[in-house]
Structures are given as structure tokens and as C-alpha cells.
Amino acid sequence: MTALAALCLALAVGLGQPTTPPVGVMRARLAPVPIDVSMQEAVAGLGAATSTLADSKLTVEGMYRGLKSPATTVRVFDSPRLGMRGQLVGEFASGGGTTGAFTGVVTLTREQAAAYAKGLVYVQLQSEKAPDGNLWGWLTVPKGQR
């Protein structure tokens, strides 16, 4: 096999298998989700999260404080664009309480991993009084590492 033929074969095999570029640690600032007047008494707090992707496993760790009711779950979503609600990827239990920490792992598809690499995956913390979302934040590459 000539060198040119070997190169063409290697490119053809490589192009047939989509890959996601490697991404280091991503970070999110967790802030209150958009609310209307009726949710003012239920939604409050701040937090932060970090994440890493190894193969298809996304590990998310974070902390929160100042909720108006105990945290219940953490959900991970992918979104068509920054700031827009998206589709549920997975969820795991939070640390509970109005102040606490969480750690969880969700499995991403190749498409979801590609969205994660582009900063289009977000974390949303639910609470007892805000079961559809209390805090949220997009997982993005920290400033200075872009």
C-alpha cells in the first residue's frame, strides 16, 4: 500500500466516526431561573458548579446557598443556544437543605457531548417550592482558558 493510499484510508476511517474535542473542566454560576410574580416567594439563592467529561460520563459537582425551600434534585439539560431552555439529559439527587452540595453523573450521547463542548449544556437545581427549577447555569469554559 502506498503512503497516499494509507493516508486516504486513515482519513476515511477517521471521518466516519464523529468525535468530540476534548474539554477540560467547565464551570457554571448558578443563579435564579427566570420567574414571574407568583414565584417570587419560592425562588432565590446562588451557587456554582463544575463539570468534567470522561468518555460519555459527565460528572457534575456543585454547591448552593440561600434557597427558600430544601433542594430536591439536580437536572442536566442540553440547549439549542445559551440562555434558552432545552431537553432533559439526566438528573440526580441534590444534597438537600437550603444550603448544600451535590455530585452526580449523567451519560451523554455523542450529540450531547458535542453540545457540552460548545457550552450548550446547563445545570438546574430544583427545590420543594420550585419543582420546575430554582437555580440554573450554563457549563462553560472558564475565562482565561478559552
C-alpha beads as a LAMMPS data file, in Angstrom:
LAMMPS data file: protein, C-alpha beads

146 atoms
145 bonds

1 atom types
1 bond types

-500.0 500.0 xlo xhi
-500.0 500.0 ylo yhi
-500.0 500.0 zlo zhi

Masses

1 110.0

Atoms # bond

1 1 1 0.000 0.000 0.000
2 1 1 1.395 3.382 -0.924
3 1 1 1.707 6.161 1.601
4 1 1 -1.016 8.136 -0.193
5 1 1 -3.431 5.198 -0.124
6 1 1 -2.729 4.630 3.577
7 1 1 -3.359 8.318 4.322
8 1 1 -6.663 8.259 2.388
9 1 1 -7.761 5.126 4.252
10 1 1 -6.879 6.655 7.624
11 1 1 -8.812 9.829 6.809
12 1 1 -11.837 7.875 5.585
13 1 1 -11.937 5.784 8.770
14 1 1 -11.417 8.852 10.978
15 1 1 -14.087 10.891 9.210
16 1 1 -16.620 8.110 9.569
17 1 1 -16.512 8.305 13.353
18 1 1 -17.527 11.675 14.775
19 1 1 -15.543 12.656 17.813
20 1 1 -15.940 15.393 20.362
21 1 1 -12.944 17.609 21.026
22 1 1 -11.503 17.102 24.493
23 1 1 -12.828 19.577 27.034
24 1 1 -11.316 20.326 30.428
25 1 1 -13.206 21.476 33.468
26 1 1 -16.305 23.560 32.764
27 1 1 -17.851 25.917 35.305
28 1 1 -21.287 27.394 35.913
29 1 1 -22.548 30.206 38.090
30 1 1 -25.944 29.138 39.418
31 1 1 -28.485 31.952 39.632
32 1 1 -32.285 32.056 39.902
33 1 1 -34.231 30.842 36.880
34 1 1 -36.493 33.377 35.132
35 1 1 -39.638 33.805 37.232
36 1 1 -42.949 35.621 37.273
37 1 1 -44.506 37.419 40.246
38 1 1 -46.152 34.238 41.547
39 1 1 -42.745 32.539 42.004
40 1 1 -41.021 35.373 43.920
41 1 1 -41.676 33.711 47.265
42 1 1 -40.267 30.366 46.095
43 1 1 -37.141 31.112 44.041
44 1 1 -33.906 32.520 45.481
45 1 1 -30.290 31.604 46.085
46 1 1 -26.870 31.342 44.481
47 1 1 -24.460 28.571 43.678
48 1 1 -21.680 27.257 41.495
49 1 1 -20.928 24.030 39.672
50 1 1 -18.014 22.381 37.892
51 1 1 -18.081 19.500 35.453
52 1 1 -15.785 17.115 33.618
53 1 1 -16.486 14.739 30.748
54 1 1 -14.741 11.352 30.575
55 1 1 -15.852 9.225 27.639
56 1 1 -19.639 9.645 27.802
57 1 1 -19.857 10.244 31.580
58 1 1 -20.445 13.821 32.680
59 1 1 -19.614 14.392 36.343
60 1 1 -21.164 17.499 37.903
61 1 1 -20.279 18.852 41.340
62 1 1 -21.560 21.989 42.973
63 1 1 -22.808 23.942 45.923
64 1 1 -25.732 26.243 46.636
65 1 1 -26.993 28.533 49.381
66 1 1 -29.902 30.793 50.181
67 1 1 -32.760 28.666 48.820
68 1 1 -36.232 29.364 50.216
69 1 1 -37.000 25.632 50.494
70 1 1 -34.877 22.463 50.570
71 1 1 -33.227 21.334 47.329
72 1 1 -34.551 18.112 45.794
73 1 1 -32.823 17.221 42.516
74 1 1 -30.254 18.441 40.015
75 1 1 -31.124 18.159 36.336
76 1 1 -28.814 18.435 33.350
77 1 1 -30.187 19.786 30.051
78 1 1 -28.812 20.439 26.582
79 1 1 -29.988 23.564 24.824
80 1 1 -30.064 24.857 21.252
81 1 1 -28.464 28.101 22.446
82 1 1 -27.179 29.808 25.562
83 1 1 -29.965 31.095 27.810
84 1 1 -32.692 29.001 26.187
85 1 1 -34.408 26.092 27.921
86 1 1 -33.586 22.697 26.460
87 1 1 -34.131 18.949 26.616
88 1 1 -33.520 16.894 29.762
89 1 1 -30.332 14.805 29.621
90 1 1 -30.464 13.305 33.117
91 1 1 -30.924 14.012 36.803
92 1 1 -29.619 13.037 40.218
93 1 1 -30.362 13.794 43.866
94 1 1 -29.179 17.041 45.416
95 1 1 -27.672 17.387 48.862
96 1 1 -30.992 18.582 50.322
97 1 1 -31.395 21.566 52.599
98 1 1 -31.410 25.259 51.726
99 1 1 -27.603 25.233 51.716
100 1 1 -25.651 22.251 50.492
101 1 1 -23.577 20.473 47.891
102 1 1 -24.238 17.941 45.141
103 1 1 -22.364 15.456 42.995
104 1 1 -23.767 13.326 40.215
105 1 1 -23.014 11.601 36.938
106 1 1 -25.120 11.538 33.771
107 1 1 -24.412 9.770 30.486
108 1 1 -24.245 11.877 27.331
109 1 1 -24.815 10.820 23.741
110 1 1 -22.286 11.952 21.122
111 1 1 -24.584 14.798 20.148
112 1 1 -24.973 15.896 23.773
113 1 1 -21.193 15.684 24.301
114 1 1 -20.722 17.927 21.262
115 1 1 -23.240 20.402 22.730
116 1 1 -21.351 20.249 26.063
117 1 1 -18.092 21.110 24.283
118 1 1 -19.830 24.184 22.812
119 1 1 -21.159 25.347 26.207
120 1 1 -24.759 24.399 25.427
121 1 1 -25.383 22.193 28.478
122 1 1 -26.780 23.621 31.684
123 1 1 -27.429 22.511 35.254
124 1 1 -30.706 23.256 37.039
125 1 1 -31.343 22.777 40.749
126 1 1 -34.928 22.071 41.830
127 1 1 -36.360 22.706 45.292
128 1 1 -39.537 21.768 47.145
129 1 1 -41.209 25.124 46.425
130 1 1 -39.739 25.365 42.907
131 1 1 -40.019 21.864 41.398
132 1 1 -39.576 23.222 37.852
133 1 1 -36.311 24.970 38.675
134 1 1 -34.792 27.229 41.307
135 1 1 -31.206 27.887 40.175
136 1 1 -29.600 27.298 36.777
137 1 1 -26.336 27.939 34.992
138 1 1 -24.585 27.012 31.728
139 1 1 -21.433 24.896 31.906
140 1 1 -18.791 26.857 30.009
141 1 1 -15.025 27.049 29.736
142 1 1 -13.718 29.404 32.432
143 1 1 -12.454 32.796 31.279
144 1 1 -8.756 32.710 30.576
145 1 1 -8.925 29.120 29.298
146 1 1 -10.856 29.865 26.098

Bonds

1 1 1 2
2 1 2 3
3 1 3 4
4 1 4 5
5 1 5 6
6 1 6 7
7 1 7 8
8 1 8 9
9 1 9 10
10 1 10 11
11 1 11 12
12 1 12 13
13 1 13 14
14 1 14 15
15 1 15 16
16 1 16 17
17 1 17 18
18 1 18 19
19 1 19 20
20 1 20 21
21 1 21 22
22 1 22 23
23 1 23 24
24 1 24 25
25 1 25 26
26 1 26 27
27 1 27 28
28 1 28 29
29 1 29 30
30 1 30 31
31 1 31 32
32 1 32 33
33 1 33 34
34 1 34 35
35 1 35 36
36 1 36 37
37 1 37 38
38 1 38 39
39 1 39 40
40 1 40 41
41 1 41 42
42 1 42 43
43 1 43 44
44 1 44 45
45 1 45 46
46 1 46 47
47 1 47 48
48 1 48 49
49 1 49 50
50 1 50 51
51 1 51 52
52 1 52 53
53 1 53 54
54 1 54 55
55 1 55 56
56 1 56 57
57 1 57 58
58 1 58 59
59 1 59 60
60 1 60 61
61 1 61 62
62 1 62 63
63 1 63 64
64 1 64 65
65 1 65 66
66 1 66 67
67 1 67 68
68 1 68 69
69 1 69 70
70 1 70 71
71 1 71 72
72 1 72 73
73 1 73 74
74 1 74 75
75 1 75 76
76 1 76 77
77 1 77 78
78 1 78 79
79 1 79 80
80 1 80 81
81 1 81 82
82 1 82 83
83 1 83 84
84 1 84 85
85 1 85 86
86 1 86 87
87 1 87 88
88 1 88 89
89 1 89 90
90 1 90 91
91 1 91 92
92 1 92 93
93 1 93 94
94 1 94 95
95 1 95 96
96 1 96 97
97 1 97 98
98 1 98 99
99 1 99 100
100 1 100 101
101 1 101 102
102 1 102 103
103 1 103 104
104 1 104 105
105 1 105 106
106 1 106 107
107 1 107 108
108 1 108 109
109 1 109 110
110 1 110 111
111 1 111 112
112 1 112 113
113 1 113 114
114 1 114 115
115 1 115 116
116 1 116 117
117 1 117 118
118 1 118 119
119 1 119 120
120 1 120 121
121 1 121 122
122 1 122 123
123 1 123 124
124 1 124 125
125 1 125 126
126 1 126 127
127 1 127 128
128 1 128 129
129 1 129 130
130 1 130 131
131 1 131 132
132 1 132 133
133 1 133 134
134 1 134 135
135 1 135 136
136 1 136 137
137 1 137 138
138 1 138 139
139 1 139 140
140 1 140 141
141 1 141 142
142 1 142 143
143 1 143 144
144 1 144 145
145 1 145 146
